[in-house]
Amino acid sequence: MAVNDDLKNLLIQDLQQLRELTDVLEQEKACLSASDVRALQDLTSEKNRILSAVRERAKQKIHCLVAMGYKPDHGEPSRFIQSAGMSDLFDLWKQADAAMRHCQGLNEHNGRVVGHLQKRLGRLTDIFRGATGQQKLYGQKGQHTSVSSRTMLASA
């Protein structure tokens, strides 16, 4: 039973930290729209700290599940928990999974915003360099690549 309690405590800690991560991601979204770079740096370090703790607990959760009889090659842990009849653990697992997916969606959104800001900055940099007349090609992943063709008239 101690392993069940350990897993339950780990899931409760995950839920608490995933709520914190949701708040951090919402603040990050606000800072991105306000272009507040200093606050973004602080939020990024906070986000990394939380994610590091979540990753560490994920390892601990797997160890707990293996101690309970779970075999990693037999499917998802949630199925094992549900089939073992541990409804309280299954509910916590589902809540933690939903919170993680919500955080992942927020992070992907913020990542798209950062990508758009980087593209805009790249275009502005091209304008400052006077390279706006260069042709652009798309790479395999949709990124822009400048194509320059220089004709050398003479060399010294």
C-alpha positions in Angstrom: 0.0 0.0 0.0 2.9 2.3 0.6 3.7 2.3 -3.1 0.1 3.4 -3.9 0.4 6.2 -1.4 3.8 7.2 -3.0 2.2 7.3 -6.4 -0.8 9.2 -5.2 1.5 11.8 -3.6 3.6 12.1 -6.8 0.4 12.7 -8.8 -0.8 15.3 -6.3 2.5 17.1 -6.6 2.3 16.9 -10.4 -1.1 18.5 -10.3 0.1 21.3 -8.1 3.1 22.0 -10.3 1.1 21.8 -13.5 -1.2 24.5 -12.2 1.9 26.6 -11.5 3.1 25.9 -15.0 -0.2 26.9 -16.4 0.1 30.2 -14.6 3.6 30.7 -15.8 2.6 29.9 -19.4 -0.3 32.4 -19.2 2.1 35.0 -17.9 4.5 34.2 -20.7 1.8 34.7 -23.2 1.0 38.1 -21.7 4.7 39.0 -21.8 5.1 37.9 -25.4 2.3 40.2 -26.4 3.8 43.1 -24.4 7.4 42.3 -25.6 8.6 42.3 -22.0 12.0 40.5 -22.4 13.2 40.7 -18.8 10.0 39.1 -17.5 10.2 36.5 -20.2 13.7 35.5 -19.0 12.5 35.1 -15.5 9.5 33.1 -16.6 11.6 30.8 -18.8 13.9 29.9 -15.9 10.8 29.3 -13.7 9.3 27.1 -16.5 12.5 25.1 -16.8 12.6 24.6 -13.0 9.0 23.3 -12.9 9.6 21.0 -16.0 12.7 19.6 -14.4 10.7 18.7 -11.3 7.9 17.2 -13.3 10.4 15.1 -15.3 12.1 13.8 -12.2 8.7 12.8 -10.7 7.8 11.0 -14.0 10.8 8.7 -13.4 9.7 8.2 -9.8 6.1 7.4 -10.9 7.4 4.7 -13.3 9.5 3.2 -10.5 6.3 3.1 -8.4 4.3 1.5 -11.1 6.9 -1.1 -11.8 7.0 -1.9 -8.1 3.2 -2.4 -8.3 3.6 -4.9 -11.2 3.4 -2.7 -14.2 5.5 -3.8 -17.2 6.4 -0.8 -19.4 6.1 -2.9 -22.6 2.5 -3.8 -21.9 0.8 -0.5 -22.8 0.0 2.8 -21.2 0.3 3.2 -17.4 -3.3 4.5 -17.2 -4.6 1.2 -18.5 -2.7 -0.7 -15.9 -4.0 1.6 -13.1 -7.5 1.3 -14.3 -7.4 -2.5 -14.7 -5.9 -2.8 -11.2 -9.1 -1.2 -9.9 -7.4 1.8 -8.3 -10.0 4.4 -9.2 -8.6 7.2 -7.0 -5.2 6.8 -8.7 -6.8 6.6 -12.1 -8.7 9.8 -11.5 -5.6 11.6 -10.4 -3.7 10.2 -13.4 -6.4 11.5 -15.8 -6.4 14.9 -14.1 -2.6 15.1 -14.4 -2.7 14.0 -18.0 -5.3 16.6 -18.9 -3.3 19.3 -17.1 -0.2 18.3 -18.9 -1.9 18.4 -22.3 -3.3 21.8 -21.4 0.2 23.1 -20.6 1.5 21.5 -23.8 -1.2 23.4 -25.8 -0.3 26.7 -24.1 3.4 26.1 -24.7 2.8 25.3 -28.4 0.8 28.5 -28.8 3.6 30.5 -27.1 6.1 28.8 -29.4 4.1 29.8 -32.5 4.1 33.4 -31.2 7.8 33.3 -30.7 8.3 31.9 -34.2 6.2 34.7 -35.7 8.2 37.3 -33.8 11.5 35.7 -35.0 10.2 35.8 -38.6 9.3 39.5 -38.2 12.6 40.3 -36.7 14.3 38.5 -39.6 12.4 40.5 -42.1 13.3 43.7 -40.3 16.9 42.7 -40.2 16.8 42.1 -43.9 15.4 45.5 -44.5 18.1 47.1 -42.4 20.8 45.2 -44.3 19.2 46.3 -47.6 18.6 42.7 -48.5 14.9 42.9 -49.2 15.4 42.4 -53.0 16.9 38.9 -52.5 14.9 35.9 -53.5 13.6 33.6 -50.9 13.1 29.9 -51.1 11.3 27.6 -48.7 13.1 24.7 -47.2 11.7 21.3 -46.3 10.4 22.5 -42.9 8.9 25.7 -44.3 11.7 28.0 -43.3 12.9 30.9 -45.5 16.3 30.7 -47.1 17.8 33.7 -48.9 19.2 33.0 -52.3 21.9 35.4 -53.3 23.6 35.6 -56.7 26.6 37.8 -56.9 28.4 38.6 -60.1 32.0 39.4 -59.6 33.1 42.0 -62.1 36.8 42.1 -61.0 39.1 41.0 -58.2 42.1 42.7 -56.8 
